[in-house]
């Protein structure tokens, strides 16, 4: 999750500052601080959604949900917990 949001943040911080705010990072902070709720979604996969602005130059405008899917790591760490 943090990797997805880090990529999202890296690609979206160069735009113009939102008027009346402390800059793009402050205007987008609520998006970067989301806690994803992971749920089983078939096989060993986990799925979640998070919300992003449709237009990063207008973070208070229309929003969309992005669906993400992950496959938790298996192997040595899992074997240690058994």
Secondary structure, 3 states (H helix, E strand, C coil): CHHHHHHHHHHHCCCCCCCCCCCHHHHHHHHHCCCCCCEECCCCEEEEEEEEECCCCCCCCCEEEEEEEEECCCCHHHHHHC
